[in-house]
C-alpha cells in the first residue's frame, strides 16, 4: 500500500551558523517534511538536526549538496559527483536526484556540461521511477524569469531524454517565482518526476524559509512501499541521541550493568571493554 511523503527542495544559501541550522530544523518540523534536497551546502554534517539523518556531498570547491531524511527513512545506493554538484540515491522503488547547477552567465559551459555529461553518468542503472529536484540556475522559457535569465539547452535535453514532468506545472497554471534578487525573479528551483511517478502526486506548494533568499518547493507524493529484506546489514547510529537526557541516563545504567559483569576493574580501554561486555552478553544473556 502506498504511503504519502512530503519531499522538498531548497537552496540554503551557504548557511552554517548554529542559529540558522536551528531555523532549518524548525522549518522541517513545522512543514512536516519527510525528505528535503539541499543545495549550496558548506556544512559537512547535520547531526544536530533532531529526527533527521543526513547524506552530504561537499565538493572540491567547498560547496555541495545534501539530502536530509526522517530517521525511519533510509536511502541506499548513494552516488555523488566529486564536484558536489549532484548526488543520487534510492528510496523504496524511486531514484532521487539532487542537482546544484553552476550559476551565472560566465558559468554557462560548466552548467551545460553538468546536464550533458555529469548527470547522466550518475544515473546509470536507475529505477523506473525517477525524481529530480534542486537548483538548476537556468530557465527554459521567458515565463520562468524576469530580467536577464540564463537559458540552458542541455537542461532541456536532459529533461526530454529522461522523459521528466515538471511537478509544479502539472497542477498549477500561474507563474510562481522561487528566487528573488535585485535584478529580477526566477523559477530556477524545480522538482521533476518520471511520467509514471508524476501520476502519484497529491499536491505541490511553495514555502518561505526565513534563512535563505530561495523559497522551498515541496510536493506530496504516494510511494509504494517495498518488501523489507532481512539479513546482514550495517547500522548507522543517529548521533543526535547522544544529546537526549533520557538516552544518556539509559546509557549510564546499561554501562553500570555491563561493568558489573566483567572482571576488569578499570575501564581504560573503552573499545576493548565494550567489546568484552557485548561478547559476554552474547554468551550469557
N, C-alpha and C positions, 0 to 999 in steps of 0.2 A: 504494500500500500504506500503511495507516495506521501511525502511529508513536505510541508511548506517551509521554505528557507528564505530569509531576507539577506540578499547579497548586495553589497555596495562597493563603489569605487570612489577614492578621494585622494587628491594631491595635498599632502600635509605641509608643503611649503617649507621644508628643511627644519621643521620644529624639533627641538631636542631638550628644552628646559623641562624641569620637573612639573612646573605649573601647567605647561601646555600638554604634557603627557596625561596629567590628571584631567584636563578638559577633554582629551580624546577618550579616556576611559568613561567619563560621564556621558559623552556623546554616544558611545557604543551601547551603554546600558539603557539610556533614555530612548534611543531609536530601536532598541531590541534587534540589533544587527547580529546575524549569525556568522557571516563571513564578510571581511572587508579587504579590498585590494588597495594598498597604499603606494603612492609614488613620491619621488623626491625625498627619499628616506636617508638620513645620515646616521640615525641611531641603530646600532647593530643588534640590540636586544630590547624586548618589550616585557621583561619578566614582571615588572611592577604593575601591569595592567591585569587586574584580578579577573579570573574567569575566562581568560583567553590564552591560547597558545600562539606563538609567532614563528613564521617561516620567513627568514630575511635573506636578501641578496644585495649586499653592499658592493658596488663595483669598483673598478680601478680608479675612478675619479673621486671616490669617497661618497658617492650618492648611489641610490639604487631603489629597489622595490621590496615590498613585504606583503605577506598575506597573514592576517590575523583570523583565527577561528575560535569559536566557543570550545571549551575544554572537551566536550564529548564528540566534537567533530575532528576527524583525523584525515590529513592529506597524505597521499602516497605518491611514489614515483616522481619526486620533485626534481625538475631540471632547471638550471639557471644559466643565464648568459653572463660571461665574465665581466662585461661592461656594467652589469647591474640594471640594464635597460629592460629586462624582462625575466619572467620565470613562469613555469607551467607545473601543474600538479593535478593529480587525480582525486576526485571526491565522489564517492559512490560510483556511478557509471558515467560521470561527467569529467571532462578535462577542463580545468580552469586556467586561463592565461592572464597574466598581469603585464601591461605594457606601459613603459615610460619613455616616450619618444623624445629625441633632442628638440629643443625649441629654437625659434628664431630663423630668419631667412638665411643667415650665414651658415646654419647647420643643415641646410636642405639635403645635401648629399648624404650626410650621416643618417638623416631621418629616412630617406628613400632606401638606403642600404639596410636599415633595420627591418623594414617591411618586406623588402625583396629577398634578402638572404638570411638574416639572423633569425627572424621569427619562424619561417618555415623549417629551419634546422631543428629547433627545439620541439616542433610539433610532429615529428616523425612517430608513427605508431600510436596516434591519439585514438581515443574512444569515439564512437559515432556521434556522441553529444558533446558539443564544444561551446564554452562560454568564454568570451574575450572581453576584458574591461581594462580601463586605465586612462592615462592622459596621453592622447595621440598628438598633441601640439600641432595639429593641422586640421584643415576642414576640407569638405568635398564640394560644397556649393556656396553660392553667395548668401544663402539663407542661414548659414551656420555662423556668420560673424559679421561684425561691423568694422569699419576702419580698413586696415590692410592685412587681410588674412593670408596664411600660408597654405597653399593647396598642395595636395600630395597624390600624385598619380599612382605611386607604388602602394599606398594605403588602399586606394580604390581597387587595385588588382588583388591585393591581399584579401579584402572582404569578398570580392567576387570569386576568387579562387577557392575559398573555403565555404562559399555559399552561406554567408552570415546575414542575419537580420538585425537591424537596429531595434533594440528593445524599447526605446522611447517612442519611435515613430509608429510602431505597430498599434499604439493606443492613444497617441497624442497628436493633434493636428497643429497646435500652436507652437511657435518657436520659443524655446526656453533656453536661455544662456546659462552657462555653468561658471564661466570665468570672466571677471570684470577687472579692467585696468584703466589707467588714464587715457589709453589710446583706443579703447573700444571694448566690446564684449564678444564672447565667442562660446561655441559649444564644442570644445575640444576634448571633454571628458565623456566617454561613451561606454556602453555595455552592449555587446553583440552576442548573438547565440545562433547556433545551427538551426535550420528550419524545424527539425523535429522537436528541439528543446524549446524554441520560441512559443510553440503552442501550449506549453505548460506554464506560461507566465500568468500571474494572478494580479499584477499591478506594477506600476512604475511611478516614482516620485523623486523630487529633489529636496534636499535638506540643507539648511545653513549651518556651517561649522564656524564658530567664532574665532578659531585659532588659525585659519587659513583664508586666502583670497579665492579659493575654489569652493563651489557648492558640492555636496556629495550627491551622487546619483545612486538610487537604490531600486532594486526590483524584488518582488516576491515571486518565487517560482516553486513549482512542485517537482521534487526529485524522487525518483523511485529508489527505495532502499534496497541495497544488495544483501545477499545472504552472507552472514558472518562466517568466515572460515577460521576455525580454531586450530591452533598449532603453535609452533615455535615462533617467537617474535621478540622485538626489543621494546622495553618500556621506557618512556621518557617522562621524568617527573616534572610536574608543574611546580617550579621553584617559588611561585607566589605563596604556596602553602607554608613556607618557612616563616612568613610574617604573620600567620594566623595564630592567635594566642591559644586557641583550643588545640591546634595541631602541635604546637610547641609543648603543651602540657602532656599530651598523649605520647609524644616522643620521649619526654623525660621519664614518664612512667615505664614505657617499654624498655628504655635503656637500663633503668634500675632493675627490672626483672631479668634482663639479659645478663647484667653484671653479676647477679646472684648465682647464675648457672655456670659461670666459668670459674676456673681455678686461678686465673691470673688476677692478682690483687690490684695491679697498676695498669691502667689502660693508656700507656704512652703511644702505642701503635694503634691508631683508630681504625685503620683499614684492616689490619690483621685481626684485631679483637672482634670487629664487626663480622668478619668472615667466620671466625670460630663460633660466634653466637648463632649465626644463621645455620651453620653446619650442624651444631648441637641441637638446634630446634628441629632440624630435618630428621635427625636420628631419634630424638626423644620428644615427640610432640606433647 
